[in-house]
C-alpha cells in the first residue's frame, strides 16, 4: 500500500486520506483558543448571557429579571419591549450577572453564534412582548436553539432562568448588591411589619 506524509502531523497516511482527517482526529485547535476578555467597564460580554434586575419584580422574586444575549464581540442584544430588541444598552440597566458560554459548543462556531443572535433579534423585533410566555428569556432561548448550542434545540425560558440563577457570576460586588439588597430590604420590612403590627 502506498502512503504519503502529512505536513501537519509528520505521520504516514494511507493513500487517498486527506490531511484534514488528521485535524479532525486531533480536534479543532480553535476550541483551545482563549475567549475574548470581558470588559465590565464598557459592558462588553463576548459569548455571554447577561442579566439585570427588574425593579419591584426582582425585589420580590430574585430569580426573575431581564435577560439578554451578547454577540461574539460582546454587544448586548435584549428583547426590551414590544417590537423592540435593543442593542448595546439593556432595557433595565447595566448587567449585574452573566453566564459565559463557548462557541466550541456551536456547530458553526463564532459565525453561527452571531448569525443566530441576529436572526433571533430580527424575529423578536416583530413580536409583542408578553411577560409570561414570550419575553426576553424567550429571545435568548430562540438564539440558543437557532445555533443549536450544545446540540440542543429545546432551550426555553424556565431552563435559562434556573441556569443563570444557579450558575451565573456577578459582575462585581456592586452587581451582587444591586441584585440582592432590595430583596433583603423587602423581606426585612415584611418581617418587621409581621412582628410589630
N, C-alpha and C positions, 0 to 999 in steps of 0.2 A: 504494500500500500504506500502510495506517495504521501509526502507530508510537506507542510510549509511552516515557517516560523512567523508568529505574530509579533509585530513591532511593539505592541502594548505589553505583552507578557513574557516574551523571550521563550515561550514554550512551543513545542512542536504540535501542530494541529493536523488532524486528518484532512485530506484534500476535500475541498468544497465547503469547509466550515469557515465562516467569516470571523474576523477578529472581534466583531461586535458581540458574538456569543460569549467571548471571554469577559467582556464588560458586564454582560448580564449575570454571568456566574459570580463575578467579583462584587457585584452590587453597583448601583449608581453612586458615583463619588459625590454627586451634588447633594445626596442625603446627608453627607457628613459636613457640608459647608455650614458655618455658623449663621444663625438667623440675624437679620439686620437688627441693630440695637433699638431699644425703645427709648424715645425721647419724651420724658414726662413733662418737661418744661413747655414743649410745643404740642403736646397731645398727639404724638405720633406713635402708633402701636402696630407695627407690621405683623400681619398674620395673627391678629388677636380678636377676641370678642370682648367688648367693653361694656361697662355697666355703671349707672349712676342712679341715685335715689330719686324717687318722685315725691315731691312734698305731700305731706299728710298720709298718702297711701303707704309709703315705705316706713313712715314713722309708726304706723300701726301694725304693718306686716313687713318686717325687714327683708323677707325673701323676694318681695315684689319690687321691681324697679324698672328702669328704662335701659334697653339693650341696643347695642349697635355692633357692626362687624367692620373690620378695617381691611384695606387693600394691602398688597404686598409692600407698598411704600409707607403704610401706616395711616392713611387718610381714613377717617371715620365716616361710615355711611349708616344712617339710622332712620327708621320709619317714624317720623316725628309728629305726624298728624295726617288727616285725610288728604289723599292725593299728593303727599309731600314726603320725599326722602331727603333729609338734609345731608350736606357734605361738609366735613371738616369742623362741624360745631354741633354737638349733641343738643337735642331738644330740651333737656332738663339740666344742662350744665356739664361741666367737665367730668370725665370718668373718675370714679373712686375705686373701681375694681377692674381687673382684666384677667382674661384667661388666654394664655399663649398656646397657639396651635402650631402645626408644622406642615409646610407644603409637601413634604415627603409622603404624607397621608392622603394626598390628592393625586389621582391617576395622571393628570396632566400637569402637575407641578404648579409653579407660580402663575403661569399663563392661564391655566384653567381656574385657579383661585380667583384671579382678578376678573375673569370673564363671568364667573358665577356670581360674584358680588355685584357686578354691573347689571347683569340680567335680572337679579332679584330686585335691585333698586329701581330699574325701569318698570318692572311689573308692579311693585308696590307704589310707584308714583301714579298708578291708575286706580288704586283701591281706596275704599273708605276705611278709616281706622275704627276698629272695634276692640275695646279694652279686653274683652273676654275670649274672643276666638280668632281675631285676625289683627295682630298688633306687632310691636317692634320685635318681640321674640319670634313671631311667625316669619318675619322678614329675614332674620338671621338663619332660622331653620331652613327656609327656602334656598338661601345661598349655599348652606352646607349640603343640602340634598342635591342641588344642581352640580356641585363639584364632586359629589359622592365621597365626602370626607370619611376616611376610614372605611371606604367601600359601602357606606350605608346611605339609604335614601329614606330613612324613617325618622329623621330628626324632627322634633316638634318642640313647642314652647315649654311644655312641662319638663321634658328631659333637659333642655337648656337651662331652665330656671334652677333646677337642682344641681346640675353640673357646675354652673358658675357659683352658686351659693356655697357649695361644698369644696370646690377646688380653686376658685378664683383667688387672686392675690390682690392686696391693696396697693394703691399707687404710692402710699406712704402713710405716715401717722395721721396726717390730716384727712386722708381718704377714709381711714378707719373711723375717725371722729365724726366726719360728715355722715357716714353710713349708720353709726350706732348711737350717737349722742341723742338725737331727737327721740328715738325709740325708748332709750333708758329714761329720759325725762318724762315721756308719756306714761311709762309703766310706774315710775315713782309717784307721779301725780295721781294715778288711779289707786295705788296702794294707800297713799296719804288720805285721799277722799274716802276710801272704804273704811279706813281705820278711825278717822276723826269726825266723820259726818253721820 
